[in-house]
Amino acid sequence: MSTIFKKRQMLGELLVEQGIITTFQLKEALKRQAQTGGHIGSILLEMGYISLENLLNFLTKQLGLPSVNLFDYNISPEILKILPIEKIKSMKVLPLNVDENTITLAMVNPRDLQSIRDIEFSLGKRVNPVIVPSSQMEIAIQNLFDHPEKGISGKEIEKSIKSEEYEKPLSLLSLLKQLSNFKATDMLLTPGVPPSIKSSNELRRLSNPPLTPGECERYAREIMTEKDFERFLKEGDKDLAITFPEIGRFRVNLYKQRNSISITIRKINEVIPTFEELNLPDWIKDYLLLPQGLILVAGPTGHGKTTTIAAMVDYINNNKRCNIVTLEDPIEYLHKHKKSNVNQREIGFDTKSFHEGLKYIFRQDPDVIVIGEMRDPDSFSIALQAADTGHLVITSVHSSSATSTIERIINMFPPHQQNMIRTRLTDNLLFVISQRLVPLLKGDGRILAYEKLINSHSTKNLIREGKTYQIKSQMLSGSEEFSPIEYSLAKLCNSGLISYDYGLFYSENKQYFKDLIKLHSGSGLES
């Protein structure tokens, strides 16, 4: 047995090394251990940083002994009587099985040679030690003291532990698992109310106690370095992306409100969806392989602009040999190098801002430039310059429609520059797609409805002359260059994919939507 007790790597270090927990999580667990005592493995389990399966596997790796889950065991009173109950409590051991020559002994600390020798001497049997988490052992011994005549039930141990966990604040890892299990898009953590999830644009509160300001601050500290947290306290906002190997990748926004911290977490699909999966039209592909020009993806927050851009980049990456440089805040989808080289730069880590990143982007020899979001006139001016000098530029804009996107960009600039920007925009724009994600009629999930504006000759004239407000009225019927969102919504409604009420809700021109439904009901609409 001496081989078991050689100096080994600490459990926490082993978990960090294997990427199961972060250094910050280990430090937090060690802080709690210093305050309350206990074994680091069970503390990590209680804090939700690791699963029970991971704990058992790594205890086995660390100590070279088998581990057991007491949830799977029922120990009869007859077996338990082989050891005095006081000895079971003081040594933190449980007999699991006894035969003529050996006893299988569940132990929290199999390095306790004194206890093993004591039991071997008193019973005249060889001890085969197995490892159990200290949290399970404590509950099992407590149940034994309360009802010695019943023995120990694995189901009762599990029930007691789950009951205790409900009273404790949920760990961040547990919350993220719930977000994944509910197949929701977002989780909202706000002091004073229980954790909430958003599914199909509807808010639902979980059946947990309300969060406290301290709990929300703990979640925030858990996902940021101390330096980033201090900067966040000064600035009041922070965007970042985090990855948990067990459950996936998440986009996180933290913000201060009423002297406390609120957090919005979005689950990111690590597999980049295809055009077909996103319901994106195929005509977009014709523009993605062009050598230069400007592509604008518009829509409100939370309606899939980032995912649409990721699908566009993935299509280029699969079909063209070129150099792609992205500026993102934060990086959500991780692109592999396929036919193209994809260089992803994160604002705040790889470059100070969108503007700073764009200032030097021409030195990086890009063929395709992807800008997560246009936020200021200087950045947009550089993007137009890039599109005008032989680069394909793809970016997103917060706006309500394809036509309002044009005016929003122009209005970023002072009046004396606006005519020049109109001219540059008409020369470089390829198309605008404005999108909404609409709840499906059946089941969970949302489907994309879109408005398209292709920069045709007639569109160029209207933009150049400052008459973008006329685009809808002149092309309302759904032409090759312009298709209003009502047209896409009516098609989805007539196909039975969305409800009439949601189609009406997301329409800008509600009467036109009604007319389309009446006109084309049962006959379908052209793409």
N, C-alpha and C positions, 0 to 999 in steps of 0.2 A: 504493500500500500504506500510505501514511501515515495514512489514515483508521482503520486497524486499531488504531493505537497511541495514540489519544487517551486521556485519563484516564477510567477506567471504574470502576463500582461494584465493590468487592471481591466475590469469589465467595462467601465466607462470609456477607457482609451480604445478598447477593442471595438466598441459600438461606433465611436467616432471614426476610427480608421476604416471601417466597412461602410461608412456613409449612412448608417441607420439613424444616428442623431447628429446634431451640429455641436460645435464646441460651445456655443452659447447655451444650448439646452443642457449640456453636461454641467456647465457652471451653475445654471439655475438649480439643477438637481442637487449639486454639492452644497449650495447655499441652504437648501431645505434640510439636507442631511445634517448640516452643522447646527441647525436650529432645533430639529426634532429627533435626530438620531435615526437609526434604521439602516437597512441595506440599500445600496445605491440602485440595484436592479429593481427592487419593488417600488422605490421612489420614482424612478423613470416610468415604470408601469402606471403608477397612480397619477402621474402628471400627464399621461397620455402620449408620451414621447416614443414609446415602443409598444408593440403588441405582446401579449402573453407568449405567443409562439416564438417571437424573436428572443424574448428573455430566456425561455427554456433552451432554445438552440444555442445561444451564446454562453449560457452557464455550462452547458455540456462541452462546448469548445474550450472554454477557459479552464475548466477543472478536469476534463478528461473523464468525466463520470456521466452515467445516464441521468436525465432529469425526468420528472413526472409532473403531470397536471392533476392536482387533487380533485379537480372537478370531475374527473373520470373514475374516481375510486369511491367505493363504499366499504368501510372498515367495520367489521363486526365487533360487538363488545367482547367476545371471547378472545380475539386477537389482541385487542387493546389492553386486556387484563394482564398480558404477559409482562408489562412494565407498570410500575406504580405511577399513578397519575401525577404525583409530585415530580417524579423524575422526567416524565414526558414534558412537563411545563418548564422545568429548570434547564433541561438540555435542548429543548425545542426539537424533539424527535417524535416520530410516529411509526409504530410497527405496521408494515403493509402486508407482509406475508411471512409465515413461519413454517419451516419444515424440520426434519430431524436434526440437521446439522447447521442450518443457516437461518438468519433472520434478515429480511429486506427492510432496511430502515430509512424512512424519509427524513432528511436532515436539511436544515437551513445552512449549516456550516459543516461540511464534511471534512474540514481541516481540524475539527475538534477531536484530536486523537485521544484525549483523556476520556471523553464520553464514550467513544467507540470501545476503548479497552475496558472501561467500567462495565458496559453492557455485555461484552463478550465474556468477561470473567463471571458476572452474576448469572448469566443464562447458560454458559458453557456452549455457546454457538458462535459461529463466525458471522460477523456483520457485513452485509453487502449494502453500502451506503448509496442512496440516490438523492438528487437535489430537488428541493421544492422552493418556490418563492416564499419569502418570509411573510408576505401579506396573507397567503393562503394558510400557512402554518399557524399564524396568530388566530385567525378565524376558526380553524379546525380545533385548536386547543380550547378556545373559548366555548365552542359548542359542546366539546367533550365535558368541560367543567359544569356547564349548565344542565346537560342531560347525559350523564355517564352510562345510563342503562340503554340508550338508543344507539350507541356507537357513533360513527361519523358518516354523514351522507355528502357525497360530492355535490349534489344538486343544492343542498342547503348551504354549503360553503359558497357556491357561486351566487345564490340568491342573496346571502348576507353581504357579499362584496359589492354586488350591483346596487343594493339598497344604500350602502355607504357612499358609493360613487355618485348616486343621484343627489345626495346632499352637498357634495363638493362642487365647486365651479368646474365646468367642463374645460378640458385642455383644448388648446388650439388644434392639435392633431385630431381630437375627437370631433370637433366642430367641422373641420375640413372633410372628414370621413362622412359626416351627415350630409354635407353639401353634395358630395359625390353620390351618395346612396339615394338621395331624393331626386337626382337628375335635375337639380335646379340650376339656374344660371348664376345667381348671386347669393351671397350671404351678407347680412347687415348686422354689425355688432355696435349697439348703441346703449350707453348707460341708462338704466331705468326701465328697460323693456327686455324680454327674453330675446335670445338670438333669433333672427328672422331670415327667411329665405325668400327669394323671388323666383317664381316659376310662371312662365307664360305671362310675364309682366304683372303678376298679382303677388302681393305680399302675404306671407304666411308666417305666423310666430310659432316657434317650437315650444313643446310642453316642458320648458325648463324654467328655473327661477330667473327673475330679472337680473341683468348684468349690473355690476357696480362699476363706478369709475376706476377703482383699483384693478379690477379684473381686465377691463379694456386696456389700461396702461400696461399690464403684464403681457397681454397678447401683442401689443405694439413693440415692447422691448424684446420680445421673443424673436421677432422677425427682422430686427434691425441691429446693427452694431451700436455700441455706445456713442460713437462719433455721429452716426447717422441720426440717432435718436435726439441728441442734443441739437443738431441742425434742424430737425423736424420741429422741436419745441419753439425754436426761434422763428421759423418760416410758416408753420401752421398747416402745411400740406406736404404729402410725400407719396410718390408713385413708385412701385417696385414690383418685381416678379419673384416668386419663390417656388422651389421644387421640393416635394417630399417623395422620395423614391417609391414608397408604398402606394401612394394615392394620386400623384400627378403634379401638374404645374398650375399655379394660380397667379392672377394679377391682383395686386392689393393697392388700394388707395386709403391713406390715413389722413384724417383732418381733425382740427381742434374745433370744438363747439361747446359753448356754455362752460368753459373752463374744464372740459374733459375731452377725451379722445373717442372718436367714432371711426369705425373701420368698415370698408366695403371690399369684399373678396369675390373674385370671379374665377370660376373654373375654366381653364384653358384646355381645349382638346389638343393633345400632343401630336395627334395625327392630323396633318393639314387636310381639310375636306376638299373634295373635287368640285368642279363646276356643277356637275350633276347633283351632288349631295346638297349643294347650297342653293339649287334652283337658279343659278346664274345663267344668263343667255349665252349661247355659243358665239354670237356676233362679236363679243368682247375679244375673243381669241384672235380675230383678224388684226386687231390693233396692237396686241401685246408683243408681236414680233417685229414691229416697225422700228426703224433705227432711231427715230426721235419724235418728240411731241409731248404733250401734257395730258395726263388722265386724272380726272377728279372723281373721288368717291365721296358722296355726301350723305348726310342723314344725322339724326339725333344720337346722343350717347346711348350705348346699349343696343344698337340695332345692326351690329355685325360688320361695321366698316373695316375694322382690323382684320377680321377673318376673310372678307372679300379680297383685301389687298394681299393677304398671305396666299390665297388661292391663285391670284394673278402672278405673284412672284414664283410660286411653285410651277406654274405652267411655263413661264419663261425658262426656269431652271431645268425643266425636263426637255425643252425643245430648242434651246439656243445656246451656243457657246459664247458667253460674254462675262463681263465683270459687273456684279451687282453690289452696290453699297447702300445700306439702309441706315436711317437715323430713326430710332424708336424710343418711346418713353412710356412704359418700359418695353424691353423685348418680351414678346409673348410667345410667338411661334418660333421654334428653333429650326432653321433650314439647313439641311445637309447639302454638301457640295455634290451636285449631279453633273450635268453638262456645263453648268456655269459655276464660277466662284461666287459665293455669297458671303459678304462681309457685313456683319450686323453690329452696329454701334449703338450703345445705350446712353441716353442723355443722363448726365450726372455721374456716370462712371467712365465712359470712353471719350466723352466730349462734354463741355460745359452746358451747351444749349443747342437748339436746332440751328440758330443763327451762326454760332461758332463752328458747328460741324459743317455747315454749308460753305463757310468762308474758304475752307481748305479742301473741299471735296474734289475740285478739278485736278488736284495734285495726285489723287488716288486712282486716276485713270478709269473712271466708271463708264460703263455703257448704259446701265440702268440705275437711276437714283430713286430710292423709295424714302419718302418723308412721312413719318407717322401722322403728323398733323401740322397744318399751316396756321401759325399763331400771330405772325407779325408781317408788316409790309416788306421789311428788309429781306426776310427769308423767302417770301414769295417772289421778290424781284430776282433773287439769285436762282430760284427754281425756273423762272421764265427764261433767264439767261442760259441755263443748262439746256432747257428744251430747244432753245434757238440755236444752240451750238453743237448739235449732233448727239443729244442724250435723250433717252426716254425717261420721263419723270412721272412717278405715280405718287399721289398724296391724297389725304382726306381733309374734308372741311365740314364743320358743324353748320348745317343749314337745313331748311325744311323742304326744299325742292331743287330740281336741277336748275331752273331759271334763277331762283333767288341766290343760288351758289355764285353765279356770275356777278350779280350785283354786290354780294357780300365781299367778294375779292376786290372789286373795283373800289368799293367804299373804304377798304383798308387804307387807301392812299389819300393824300391831301388833294383838294380839288384841282390844283394846277397840274397834277400828274395823271389824272384819271383818263384823259383822252389818249395819252401815250400808252397807258396800261391796257385800255380797250384794244388798241391796235396790236400790241404785243400778244394779247390773249387770243385775238382772232387768228393771228398768224401761227400760234403754237398749240392751241387747244385741239385735242382729238375728240374727246367726248366727256360728258358728265353722266354718272349714274347715281341717282338718289334713291335710297332704299329704306324700307321698313321691314321689321320682322313681325309677322302677324300670327297670333295663336291658331293652331290647327283646330279644325272642327272636331276631329276624333283623336283622342289620346293626348299625351303631353307633347311639348315642342312647338316650334314656330317655323314659319316658312317665309321666304323672301318675296316681297313685292317691290317693284322698282319703277322708277321713271327714268327714261333715257333722253339725252340730248346730244346728238352727234353734230359736230361742227361742220355742217355742209355750207355750200355757197350762200344759201338764203339765211342760214343761222349767222354766218359771219357778218352779213350786211346789217342784220338787226342788232347784233352786239356792238358793231362799230358805230352805228348811229344812235346808240343809247336807247334802243327800243326792245330790250329783252322782255319787257312786260307784254309785248305783243306776240311772243312766241307761242304761248298757250292758245291764244284766241285764233291765230292764223293756222295752227297745225293741230287743233284739238282732236281731229278725227283719228289720229294715230298714223303718222306718216313714217317713212323710212328714217328720217332724221330726228323725229320727236315722238315720243309715246308717253302720255301722262300716266301717273301712278294709278288713276282710276281704271285705266285699261287693264293693267296687270291685276288689280284687285278684283275686277269683274270676271276676268278669266279664271282666277283661283276660286272665286265664289261659284261660278257656273260648273266648275270641275268638282265641286263638293269638297274642296280642301279647306276652305275657311267659311265662317258663317256670314250671312248677309249683314248682321249687326257690326261685326268687326270690319267688314269691307267698307261699310258706311262710315265707321268711326275713323278709319285711316285715310279717307278720301278728303282732298281739299275742296273739290267741286262736287258736293254731295248730290246735286241734281243730275250732273253728268253721269255719275256712277249709277244712279237709279235708272236713267235712260238706257245705259249700256246693258244693264241686267234685263230690262224689258225687251230690248232689241235683239239680244243674242241669247236669251234663255233657251237652253236646249240645243242650240246650234253650235255653240263653242265660239272662241275668238282666235284670230290669227296671232302668232307669236310676234 
